[in-house]
Amino acid sequence: MAKFDEKSFNGQAFGKYVDRIPNTKRNELIKSKAIKGNEAIRSVFSSQTGTGYATIPFYGLLDGVPVNYDGKTDIESTRTETYERGVVVIGRAKAWTEGDFSYDITGGVDFMDNVAEQIAEYWGEIDQATILSILKGIFAMTGKENLEFVNNHTLDISKESIVKSTVGPASLNTAIQKASGDHKHRFSLVIVHSAISTNLENLKLLSYLKYTDKDGIQRDLALGSWNGRLVLIDDGMPTEIKETLYVRCLATDEGALKVATPGTGQGEVAKETVSPIISDIKDGEYVQHIQNAIIYTSYILGDGAFDYENIGAKVPAEMARDPKTNGGETTLYSRQRKVFAPYGISYTKKSQASNSPTDEELENGTNWELVNNGSTSKKKCIAHKTIPIARIISRG
């Protein structure tokens, strides 16, 4: 049996062993084509020692209007735009300490299988949390061009009537059409909270995928299919509790209140009370008052939504043994440096304190902007509809 101490620990062999352990969520993300490799990113960080941030070219698409080819009209030439894209390396590290870990804690279970499987799963969860932080950050962007992406790639039904505020048969298709129009076919993956998946199950819109384990037993995955798109279920998805929420409804709906100014009559509510929540509400419309409403965010990703590269650390894994403390302890140290770069969106590094961004910094909208040509006088951004990322905000 492999000894759990630094003398017999081979970090390189251990790293290769960990890589062979199946990571269901990461594998399914890759299978969905939402995550893909990017040789330009790998090259720029491999060739520059110590680099944690880089600006790389992002090539624009052909555009322009053709002239009439009639033998007398000059052909006009235009140049493709070259945009700039900021990319950051995200570093994370963790250590685990156990007293005389080698044999006692595993009960004779093979060290490599036991530890490598847990670490592979652990880092898979961390990677997914990183992606969710990035998604939160890009939807927190501000500025005219950036808001075109945020607004058009968001389907918010949370303020609709109780009946219409939960995801239904048309929600997914509506969201991706709003985001990308005739490019909606690119979307291939949806990440939802279990409350959303349960609602989809009840509507018979979600079917679960299955896998067969090494013992030949078939099990359900935390993965499903919705309108032909892979569904990844994760309770780490963003949720928010609104203590007071007003939603539009019909006059005949239960608990309907008429919006009025001043709105002091029976069955009325003041417009000034509702407008901070529904900005375009008008006198004469009807709303329902909901307390402690839970708002869920579901993300939809398309082919190539994220560029991914495992940049690596100098020492990804190592052991250290302390023979004195608590009768003997051994610590496993694990490190990783990875790039998760959303397509068409640039990391600006405007608010980052160290060489690697924290989750909170990734969630900061000021650190993100649409890929652009870098000009201060004639700024030009890529078309937002080419970005295969969207979200649905709902109450279930």
FITITOR-988957 format. One record per residue (C-alpha): z, y, x negated; residue number from 1; residue in one letter. Coordinates in nm, 3 decimals, decimal comma, m for minus. Example, Ala and Ser with C-alpha at 12.3 -4.5 7.8 and 13.67 -1.06 7.14 Angstrom:
FITITOR-988957
+---------+---------+---------+-----+-----+
!      pz !      py !      px !   n ! res !
+---------+---------+---------+-----+-----+
!   0,780 !  m0,450 !  m1,230 !   1 !   A !
!   0,714 !  m0,106 !  m1,367 !   2 !   S !
+---------+---------+---------+-----+-----+
***
This chain:
FITITOR-988957
+---------+---------+---------+-----+-----+
!      pz !      py !      px !   n ! res !
+---------+---------+---------+-----+-----+
!   0,000 !   0,000 !   0,000 !   1 !   M !
!  m0,083 !   0,348 !  m0,126 !   2 !   A !
!   0,226 !   0,531 !  m0,254 !   3 !   K !
!   0,304 !   0,868 !  m0,100 !   4 !   F !
!   0,378 !   1,057 !  m0,420 !   5 !   D !
!   0,185 !   1,282 !  m0,651 !   6 !   E !
!   0,136 !   1,022 !  m0,925 !   7 !   K !
!  m0,070 !   0,783 !  m0,714 !   8 !   S !
!  m0,219 !   1,041 !  m0,475 !   9 !   F !
!  m0,590 !   1,101 !  m0,527 !  10 !   N !
!  m0,672 !   1,428 !  m0,349 !  11 !   G !
!  m1,049 !   1,383 !  m0,370 !  12 !   Q !
!  m1,041 !   1,029 !  m0,232 !  13 !   A !
!  m0,798 !   1,139 !   0,038 !  14 !   F !
!  m1,029 !   1,423 !   0,143 !  15 !   G !
!  m1,324 !   1,186 !   0,176 !  16 !   K !
!  m1,108 !   0,948 !   0,376 !  17 !   Y !
!  m1,003 !   1,227 !   0,616 !  18 !   V !
!  m1,368 !   1,325 !   0,666 !  19 !   D !
!  m1,444 !   0,972 !   0,784 !  20 !   R !
!  m1,182 !   0,988 !   1,061 !  21 !   I !
!  m1,359 !   1,069 !   1,393 !  22 !   P !
!  m1,269 !   1,412 !   1,534 !  23 !   N !
!  m1,376 !   1,393 !   1,896 !  24 !   T !
!  m1,376 !   1,764 !   1,980 !  25 !   K !
!  m1,554 !   1,875 !   1,665 !  26 !   R !
!  m1,805 !   1,594 !   1,694 !  27 !   N !
!  m1,883 !   1,683 !   2,054 !  28 !   E !
!  m1,925 !   2,049 !   1,962 !  29 !   L !
!  m2,177 !   1,948 !   1,698 !  30 !   I !
!  m2,351 !   1,705 !   1,935 !  31 !   K !
!  m2,387 !   1,983 !   2,193 !  32 !   S !
!  m2,572 !   2,184 !   1,925 !  33 !   K !
!  m2,338 !   2,479 !   1,989 !  34 !   A !
!  m2,236 !   2,460 !   1,623 !  35 !   I !
!  m2,490 !   2,428 !   1,343 !  36 !   K !
!  m2,498 !   2,464 !   0,969 !  37 !   G !
!  m2,634 !   2,771 !   0,792 !  38 !   N !
!  m2,761 !   2,731 !   0,438 !  39 !   E !
!  m2,769 !   3,108 !   0,377 !  40 !   A !
!  m2,397 !   3,132 !   0,452 !  41 !   I !
!  m2,314 !   2,831 !   0,235 !  42 !   R !
!  m2,524 !   2,971 !  m0,049 !  43 !   S !
!  m2,372 !   3,318 !  m0,049 !  44 !   V !
!  m2,016 !   3,188 !  m0,065 !  45 !   F !
!  m2,091 !   2,908 !  m0,310 !  46 !   S !
!  m2,255 !   3,141 !  m0,561 !  47 !   S !
!  m1,984 !   3,408 !  m0,563 !  48 !   Q !
!  m1,645 !   3,305 !  m0,699 !  49 !   T !
!  m1,357 !   3,428 !  m0,485 !  50 !   G !
!  m1,573 !   3,583 !  m0,215 !  51 !   T !
!  m1,417 !   3,588 !   0,130 !  52 !   G !
!  m1,657 !   3,828 !   0,303 !  53 !   Y !
!  m2,029 !   3,887 !   0,274 !  54 !   A !
!  m2,309 !   4,083 !   0,439 !  55 !   T !
!  m2,623 !   3,875 !   0,477 !  56 !   I !
!  m2,965 !   3,956 !   0,623 !  57 !   P !
!  m3,038 !   3,866 !   0,984 !  58 !   F !
!  m3,409 !   3,864 !   1,055 !  59 !   Y !
!  m3,543 !   4,022 !   1,374 !  60 !   G !
!  m3,804 !   3,884 !   1,613 !  61 !   L !
!  m4,164 !   4,001 !   1,644 !  62 !   L !
!  m4,208 !   4,279 !   1,899 !  63 !   D !
!  m4,448 !   4,556 !   1,997 !  64 !   G !
!  m4,736 !   4,593 !   2,244 !  65 !   V !
!  m5,082 !   4,464 !   2,144 !  66 !   P !
!  m5,381 !   4,701 !   2,161 !  67 !   V !
!  m5,705 !   4,628 !   2,337 !  68 !   N !
!  m5,937 !   4,430 !   2,108 !  69 !   Y !
!  m6,268 !   4,584 !   2,205 !  70 !   D !
!  m6,438 !   4,660 !   1,875 !  71 !   G !
!  m6,349 !   5,029 !   1,870 !  72 !   K !
!  m5,968 !   5,048 !   1,904 !  73 !   T !
!  m5,767 !   5,053 !   1,583 !  74 !   D !
!  m5,512 !   4,774 !   1,548 !  75 !   I !
!  m5,162 !   4,914 !   1,514 !  76 !   E !
!  m4,911 !   4,748 !   1,282 !  77 !   S !
!  m4,534 !   4,734 !   1,317 !  78 !   T !
!  m4,268 !   4,586 !   1,093 !  79 !   R !
!  m3,998 !   4,340 !   1,191 !  80 !   T !
!  m3,647 !   4,477 !   1,178 !  81 !   E !
!  m3,404 !   4,339 !   0,921 !  82 !   T !
!  m3,050 !   4,345 !   1,047 !  83 !   Y !
!  m2,716 !   4,310 !   0,867 !  84 !   E !
!  m2,458 !   4,048 !   0,958 !  85 !   R !
!  m2,100 !   4,045 !   0,831 !  86 !   G !
!  m1,954 !   3,698 !   0,779 !  87 !   V !
!  m1,593 !   3,613 !   0,688 !  88 !   V !
!  m1,430 !   3,301 !   0,545 !  89 !   V !
!  m1,124 !   3,192 !   0,742 !  90 !   I !
!  m0,859 !   3,024 !   0,528 !  91 !   G !
!  m0,572 !   2,818 !   0,665 !  92 !   R !
!  m0,303 !   2,605 !   0,497 !  93 !   A !
!  m0,023 !   2,376 !   0,613 !  94 !   K !
!   0,234 !   2,146 !   0,456 !  95 !   A !
!   0,440 !   1,856 !   0,587 !  96 !   W !
!   0,761 !   1,727 !   0,427 !  97 !   T !
!   0,925 !   1,391 !   0,492 !  98 !   E !
!   1,219 !   1,222 !   0,329 !  99 !   G !
!   1,098 !   0,916 !   0,137 ! 100 !   D !
!   0,790 !   0,929 !   0,356 ! 101 !   F !
!   0,593 !   0,657 !   0,184 ! 102 !   S !
!   0,713 !   0,348 !   0,365 ! 103 !   Y !
!   1,008 !   0,429 !   0,591 ! 104 !   D !
!   0,837 !   0,674 !   0,826 ! 105 !   I !
!   0,523 !   0,468 !   0,867 ! 106 !   T !
!   0,705 !   0,140 !   0,917 ! 107 !   G !
!   0,457 !  m0,036 !   0,695 ! 108 !   G !
!   0,152 !   0,117 !   0,864 ! 109 !   V !
!  m0,131 !   0,182 !   0,621 ! 110 !   D !
!  m0,077 !   0,527 !   0,470 ! 111 !   F !
!  m0,441 !   0,635 !   0,474 ! 112 !   M !
!  m0,502 !   0,544 !   0,838 ! 113 !   D !
!  m0,177 !   0,695 !   0,960 ! 114 !   N !
!  m0,180 !   1,025 !   0,776 ! 115 !   V !
!  m0,553 !   1,092 !   0,752 ! 116 !   A !
!  m0,604 !   1,041 !   1,124 ! 117 !   E !
!  m0,326 !   1,287 !   1,209 ! 118 !   Q !
!  m0,454 !   1,551 !   0,968 ! 119 !   I !
!  m0,812 !   1,522 !   1,094 ! 120 !   A !
!  m0,690 !   1,571 !   1,450 ! 121 !   E !
!  m0,458 !   1,855 !   1,347 ! 122 !   Y !
!  m0,734 !   2,054 !   1,175 ! 123 !   W !
!  m0,968 !   1,984 !   1,466 ! 124 !   G !
!  m0,720 !   2,155 !   1,699 ! 125 !   E !
!  m0,683 !   2,446 !   1,456 ! 126 !   I !
!  m1,062 !   2,490 !   1,430 ! 127 !   D !
!  m1,094 !   2,501 !   1,807 ! 128 !   Q !
!  m0,814 !   2,760 !   1,829 ! 129 !   A !
!  m1,002 !   2,966 !   1,568 ! 130 !   T !
!  m1,320 !   2,956 !   1,776 ! 131 !   I !
!  m1,126 !   3,066 !   2,086 ! 132 !   L !
!  m0,977 !   3,359 !   1,892 ! 133 !   S !
!  m1,325 !   3,465 !   1,781 ! 134 !   I !
!  m1,454 !   3,443 !   2,140 ! 135 !   L !
!  m1,165 !   3,658 !   2,259 ! 136 !   K !
!  m1,246 !   3,911 !   1,989 ! 137 !   G !
!  m1,617 !   3,944 !   2,062 ! 138 !   I !
!  m1,550 !   3,997 !   2,432 ! 139 !   F !
!  m1,305 !   4,273 !   2,336 ! 140 !   A !
!  m1,580 !   4,475 !   2,163 ! 141 !   M !
!  m1,634 !   4,837 !   2,266 ! 142 !   T !
!  m1,920 !   5,083 !   2,230 ! 143 !   G !
!  m2,238 !   5,119 !   2,436 ! 144 !   K !
!  m2,450 !   4,847 !   2,275 ! 145 !   E !
!  m2,161 !   4,605 !   2,239 ! 146 !   N !
!  m2,059 !   4,652 !   2,603 ! 147 !   L !
!  m2,411 !   4,557 !   2,713 ! 148 !   E !
!  m2,334 !   4,215 !   2,572 ! 149 !   F !
!  m1,977 !   4,201 !   2,708 ! 150 !   V !
!  m2,072 !   4,307 !   3,062 ! 151 !   N !
!  m2,392 !   4,106 !   3,095 ! 152 !   N !
!  m2,241 !   3,791 !   2,948 ! 153 !   H !
!  m1,938 !   3,800 !   3,179 ! 154 !   T !
!  m1,932 !   3,664 !   3,534 ! 155 !   L !
!  m1,604 !   3,787 !   3,685 ! 156 !   D !
!  m1,533 !   3,634 !   4,025 ! 157 !   I !
!  m1,155 !   3,674 !   3,998 ! 158 !   S !
!  m1,161 !   3,981 !   4,224 ! 159 !   K !
!  m1,365 !   3,815 !   4,497 ! 160 !   E !
!  m1,208 !   3,682 !   4,815 ! 161 !   S !
!  m0,981 !   3,379 !   4,789 ! 162 !   I !
!  m1,266 !   3,151 !   4,894 ! 163 !   V !
!  m1,515 !   3,295 !   4,642 ! 164 !   K !
!  m1,282 !   3,349 !   4,345 ! 165 !   S !
!  m1,287 !   2,988 !   4,219 ! 166 !   T !
!  m1,573 !   2,822 !   4,035 ! 167 !   V !
!  m1,824 !   2,647 !   4,258 ! 168 !   G !
!  m2,168 !   2,484 !   4,253 ! 169 !   P !
!  m2,351 !   2,806 !   4,162 ! 170 !   A !
!  m2,102 !   2,964 !   3,918 ! 171 !   S !
!  m2,234 !   2,813 !   3,594 ! 172 !   L !
!  m2,601 !   2,872 !   3,671 ! 173 !   N !
!  m2,533 !   3,230 !   3,783 ! 174 !   T !
!  m2,335 !   3,310 !   3,467 ! 175 !   A !
!  m2,596 !   3,185 !   3,220 ! 176 !   I !
!  m2,883 !   3,349 !   3,410 ! 177 !   Q !
!  m2,697 !   3,681 !   3,408 ! 178 !   K !
!  m2,640 !   3,646 !   3,034 ! 179 !   A !
!  m2,977 !   3,529 !   2,909 ! 180 !   S !
!  m3,230 !   3,528 !   3,192 ! 181 !   G !
!  m3,517 !   3,294 !   3,113 ! 182 !   D !
!  m3,333 !   3,180 !   2,798 ! 183 !   H !
!  m3,055 !   3,019 !   3,003 ! 184 !   K !
!  m3,179 !   2,668 !   2,913 ! 185 !   H !
!  m3,020 !   2,715 !   2,570 ! 186 !   R !
!  m2,667 !   2,681 !   2,707 ! 187 !   F !
!  m2,529 !   2,332 !   2,650 ! 188 !   S !
!  m2,147 !   2,341 !   2,644 ! 189 !   L !
!  m1,866 !   2,473 !   2,867 ! 190 !   V !
!  m1,501 !   2,496 !   2,756 ! 191 !   I !
!  m1,256 !   2,508 !   3,048 ! 192 !   V !
!  m0,885 !   2,487 !   3,130 ! 193 !   H !
!  m0,771 !   2,166 !   3,301 ! 194 !   S !
!  m0,707 !   2,367 !   3,621 ! 195 !   A !
!  m1,079 !   2,452 !   3,629 ! 196 !   I !
!  m1,187 !   2,095 !   3,555 ! 197 !   S !
!  m0,959 !   1,968 !   3,833 ! 198 !   T !
!  m1,121 !   2,209 !   4,077 ! 199 !   N !
!  m1,465 !   2,089 !   3,966 ! 200 !   L !
!  m1,351 !   1,728 !   4,009 ! 201 !   E !
!  m1,234 !   1,799 !   4,363 ! 202 !   N !
!  m1,576 !   1,947 !   4,438 ! 203 !   L !
!  m1,738 !   1,638 !   4,281 ! 204 !   K !
!  m1,917 !   1,861 !   4,031 ! 205 !   L !
!  m1,762 !   1,707 !   3,719 ! 206 !   L !
!  m1,802 !   1,355 !   3,584 ! 207 !   S !
!  m1,604 !   1,231 !   3,281 ! 208 !   Y !
!  m1,756 !   1,079 !   2,971 ! 209 !   L !
!  m1,615 !   0,754 !   2,832 ! 210 !   K !
!  m1,584 !   0,590 !   2,492 ! 211 !   Y !
!  m1,499 !   0,244 !   2,367 ! 212 !   T !
!  m1,222 !   0,225 !   2,107 ! 213 !   D !
!  m1,204 !  m0,013 !   1,810 ! 214 !   K !
!  m1,032 !  m0,275 !   2,031 ! 215 !   D !
!  m1,318 !  m0,269 !   2,281 ! 216 !   G !
!  m1,121 !  m0,083 !   2,549 ! 217 !   I !
!  m1,311 !   0,182 !   2,744 ! 218 !   Q !
!  m1,125 !   0,511 !   2,789 ! 219 !   R !
!  m1,191 !   0,848 !   2,950 ! 220 !   D !
!  m1,252 !   1,138 !   2,712 ! 221 !   L !
!  m1,126 !   1,490 !   2,774 ! 222 !   A !
!  m1,496 !   1,565 !   2,812 ! 223 !   L !
!  m1,718 !   1,582 !   3,116 ! 224 !   G !
!  m2,056 !   1,693 !   3,243 ! 225 !   S !
!  m2,121 !   1,987 !   3,477 ! 226 !   W !
!  m2,476 !   2,071 !   3,584 ! 227 !   N !
!  m2,601 !   1,876 !   3,283 ! 228 !   G !
!  m2,382 !   2,071 !   3,039 ! 229 !   R !
!  m2,110 !   1,909 !   2,831 ! 230 !   L !
!  m1,760 !   2,016 !   2,942 ! 231 !   V !
!  m1,475 !   2,032 !   2,690 ! 232 !   L !
!  m1,132 !   2,052 !   2,855 ! 233 !   I !
!  m0,858 !   2,240 !   2,671 ! 234 !   D !
!  m0,540 !   2,398 !   2,806 ! 235 !   D !
!  m0,552 !   2,637 !   2,513 ! 236 !   G !
!  m0,812 !   2,834 !   2,709 ! 237 !   M !
!  m0,710 !   3,193 !   2,792 ! 238 !   P !
!  m0,498 !   3,243 !   3,104 ! 239 !   T !
!  m0,341 !   3,561 !   3,236 ! 240 !   E !
!  m0,091 !   3,619 !   3,516 ! 241 !   I !
!  m0,152 !   3,929 !   3,730 ! 242 !   K !
!   0,168 !   4,025 !   3,910 ! 243 !   E !
!  m0,033 !   4,224 !   4,166 ! 244 !   T !
!  m0,400 !   4,167 !   4,240 ! 245 !   L !
!  m0,628 !   4,301 !   4,514 ! 246 !   Y !
!  m0,949 !   4,113 !   4,593 ! 247 !   V !
!  m1,235 !   4,197 !   4,827 ! 248 !   R !
!  m1,252 !   4,007 !   5,155 ! 249 !   C !
!  m1,387 !   4,021 !   5,511 ! 250 !   L !
!  m1,208 !   4,197 !   5,793 ! 251 !   A !
!  m1,159 !   3,858 !   5,959 ! 252 !   T !
!  m0,996 !   3,694 !   5,656 ! 253 !   D !
!  m0,627 !   3,611 !   5,672 ! 254 !   E !
!  m0,409 !   3,895 !   5,541 ! 255 !   G !
!  m0,699 !   4,142 !   5,525 ! 256 !   A !
!  m0,599 !   4,503 !   5,459 ! 257 !   L !
!  m0,827 !   4,798 !   5,529 ! 258 !   K !
!  m0,876 !   5,037 !   5,238 ! 259 !   V !
!  m0,822 !   5,394 !   5,349 ! 260 !   A !
!  m0,716 !   5,739 !   5,233 ! 261 !   T !
!  m0,422 !   5,792 !   5,252 ! 262 !   P !
!  m0,390 !   5,434 !   5,384 ! 263 !   G !
!  m0,051 !   5,464 !   5,547 ! 264 !   T !
!  m0,141 !   5,303 !   5,878 ! 265 !   G !
!  m0,068 !   4,950 !   6,002 ! 266 !   Q !
!  m0,286 !   4,691 !   5,822 ! 267 !   G !
!  m0,403 !   4,950 !   5,570 ! 268 !   E !
!  m0,365 !   4,999 !   5,198 ! 269 !   V !
!  m0,415 !   5,321 !   5,004 ! 270 !   A !
!  m0,740 !   5,346 !   4,811 ! 271 !   K !
!  m0,551 !   5,488 !   4,512 ! 272 !   E !
!  m0,346 !   5,168 !   4,501 ! 273 !   T !
!  m0,652 !   4,941 !   4,494 ! 274 !   V !
!  m0,894 !   5,143 !   4,277 ! 275 !   S !
!  m0,717 !   5,074 !   3,942 ! 276 !   P !
!  m0,795 !   4,704 !   4,004 ! 277 !   I !
!  m1,130 !   4,733 !   4,187 ! 278 !   I !
!  m1,284 !   5,048 !   4,041 ! 279 !   S !
!  m1,574 !   5,077 !   4,289 ! 280 !   D !
!  m1,372 !   5,010 !   4,606 ! 281 !   I !
!  m1,459 !   5,235 !   4,904 ! 282 !   K !
!  m1,277 !   5,346 !   5,216 ! 283 !   D !
!  m1,345 !   5,106 !   5,499 ! 284 !   G !
!  m1,366 !   4,793 !   5,282 ! 285 !   E !
!  m1,112 !   4,514 !   5,317 ! 286 !   Y !
!  m0,895 !   4,351 !   5,053 ! 287 !   V !
!  m0,634 !   4,079 !   5,024 ! 288 !   Q !
!  m0,313 !   4,132 !   4,827 ! 289 !   H !
!  m0,224 !   3,845 !   4,590 ! 290 !   I !
!   0,092 !   3,822 !   4,383 ! 291 !   Q !
!   0,127 !   3,636 !   4,052 ! 292 !   N !
!  m0,239 !   3,540 !   4,043 ! 293 !   A !
!  m0,347 !   3,323 !   3,749 ! 294 !   I !
!  m0,675 !   3,431 !   3,590 ! 295 !   I !
!  m0,870 !   3,172 !   3,389 ! 296 !   Y !
!  m1,144 !   3,230 !   3,132 ! 297 !   T !
!  m1,410 !   2,964 !   3,073 ! 298 !   S !
!  m1,658 !   2,995 !   2,786 ! 299 !   Y !
!  m2,019 !   2,876 !   2,788 ! 300 !   I !
!  m2,195 !   2,815 !   2,456 ! 301 !   L !
!  m2,559 !   2,748 !   2,384 ! 302 !   G !
!  m2,756 !   2,591 !   2,102 ! 303 !   D !
!  m2,663 !   2,764 !   1,777 ! 304 !   G !
!  m2,388 !   2,975 !   1,933 ! 305 !   A !
!  m2,191 !   2,944 !   1,608 ! 306 !   F !
!  m2,298 !   2,898 !   1,249 ! 307 !   D !
!  m2,046 !   2,673 !   1,074 ! 308 !   Y !
!  m1,987 !   2,597 !   0,709 ! 309 !   E !
!  m1,695 !   2,425 !   0,539 ! 310 !   N !
!  m1,665 !   2,639 !   0,226 ! 311 !   I !
!  m1,377 !   2,434 !   0,086 ! 312 !   G !
!  m1,070 !   2,510 !  m0,123 ! 313 !   A !
!  m1,019 !   2,441 !  m0,494 ! 314 !   K !
!  m0,747 !   2,187 !  m0,408 ! 315 !   V !
!  m0,789 !   2,080 !  m0,043 ! 316 !   P !
!  m0,497 !   1,837 !  m0,053 ! 317 !   A !
!  m0,217 !   1,757 !  m0,296 ! 318 !   E !
!   0,128 !   1,600 !  m0,312 ! 319 !   M !
!   0,457 !   1,720 !  m0,456 ! 320 !   A !
!   0,773 !   1,509 !  m0,479 ! 321 !   R !
!   1,129 !   1,644 !  m0,495 ! 322 !   D !
!   1,354 !   1,353 !  m0,593 ! 323 !   P !
!   1,678 !   1,551 !  m0,551 ! 324 !   K !
!   1,676 !   1,718 !  m0,207 ! 325 !   T !
!   1,806 !   1,501 !   0,075 ! 326 !   N !
!   1,787 !   1,197 !  m0,148 ! 327 !   G !
!   1,417 !   1,243 !  m0,213 ! 328 !   G !
!   1,139 !   1,428 !  m0,030 ! 329 !   E !
!   0,763 !   1,432 !  m0,054 ! 330 !   T !
!   0,541 !   1,718 !   0,067 ! 331 !   T !
!   0,173 !   1,696 !   0,155 ! 332 !   L !
!  m0,013 !   2,027 !   0,119 ! 333 !   Y !
!  m0,343 !   2,078 !   0,301 ! 334 !   S !
!  m0,581 !   2,374 !   0,270 ! 335 !   R !
!  m0,917 !   2,468 !   0,422 ! 336 !   Q !
!  m1,165 !   2,758 !   0,411 ! 337 !   R !
!  m1,432 !   2,763 !   0,679 ! 338 !   K !
!  m1,684 !   2,997 !   0,836 ! 339 !   V !
!  m1,734 !   3,016 !   1,212 ! 340 !   F !
!  m1,990 !   3,292 !   1,265 ! 341 !   A !
!  m2,106 !   3,372 !   1,622 ! 342 !   P !
!  m2,483 !   3,411 !   1,645 ! 343 !   Y !
!  m2,604 !   3,770 !   1,667 ! 344 !   G !
!  m2,256 !   3,918 !   1,618 ! 345 !   I !
!  m2,128 !   4,070 !   1,295 ! 346 !   S !
!  m1,773 !   4,068 !   1,159 ! 347 !   Y !
!  m1,693 !   4,423 !   1,042 ! 348 !   T !
!  m1,359 !   4,366 !   0,865 ! 349 !   K !
!  m1,243 !   4,707 !   0,991 ! 350 !   K !
!  m0,892 !   4,580 !   1,059 ! 351 !   S !
!  m0,803 !   4,300 !   0,818 ! 352 !   Q !
!  m0,501 !   4,315 !   0,590 ! 353 !   A !
!  m0,572 !   4,028 !   0,346 ! 354 !   S !
!  m0,856 !   3,813 !   0,217 ! 355 !   N !
!  m0,851 !   3,590 !   0,525 ! 356 !   S !
!  m0,828 !   3,711 !   0,886 ! 357 !   P !
!  m0,538 !   3,601 !   1,104 ! 358 !   T !
!  m0,598 !   3,480 !   1,459 ! 359 !   D !
!  m0,478 !   3,820 !   1,583 ! 360 !   E !
!  m0,733 !   3,996 !   1,362 ! 361 !   E !
!  m1,010 !   3,767 !   1,487 ! 362 !   L !
!  m0,909 !   3,863 !   1,843 ! 363 !   E !
!  m0,934 !   4,235 !   1,762 ! 364 !   N !
!  m1,253 !   4,377 !   1,914 ! 365 !   G !
!  m1,282 !   4,646 !   1,644 ! 366 !   T !
!  m1,361 !   4,371 !   1,394 ! 367 !   N !
!  m1,682 !   4,273 !   1,575 ! 368 !   W !
!  m2,013 !   4,435 !   1,668 ! 369 !   E !
!  m2,365 !   4,329 !   1,758 ! 370 !   L !
!  m2,584 !   4,261 !   1,456 ! 371 !   V !
!  m2,772 !   4,584 !   1,381 ! 372 !   N !
!  m2,994 !   4,749 !   1,123 ! 373 !   N !
!  m2,705 !   4,936 !   0,962 ! 374 !   G !
!  m2,861 !   5,277 !   1,029 ! 375 !   S !
!  m2,632 !   5,565 !   1,124 ! 376 !   T !
!  m2,916 !   5,783 !   1,258 ! 377 !   S !
!  m3,135 !   5,526 !   1,438 ! 378 !   K !
!  m2,908 !   5,233 !   1,504 ! 379 !   K !
!  m3,086 !   4,934 !   1,652 ! 380 !   K !
!  m2,910 !   4,618 !   1,771 ! 381 !   C !
!  m3,050 !   4,277 !   1,849 ! 382 !   I !
!  m3,121 !   4,200 !   2,215 ! 383 !   A !
!  m2,800 !   4,075 !   2,373 ! 384 !   H !
!  m2,983 !   3,812 !   2,581 ! 385 !   K !
!  m3,065 !   3,618 !   2,263 ! 386 !   T !
!  m2,693 !   3,547 !   2,209 ! 387 !   I !
!  m2,609 !   3,210 !   2,371 ! 388 !   P !
!  m2,247 !   3,292 !   2,453 ! 389 !   I !
!  m2,110 !   3,373 !   2,800 ! 390 !   A !
!  m1,789 !   3,348 !   3,002 ! 391 !   R !
!  m1,668 !   3,302 !   3,358 ! 392 !   I !
!  m1,347 !   3,470 !   3,473 ! 393 !   I !
!  m1,202 !   3,308 !   3,784 ! 394 !   S !
!  m0,882 !   3,216 !   3,967 ! 395 !   R !
!  m0,945 !   2,844 !   3,949 ! 396 !   G !
+---------+---------+---------+-----+-----+
***
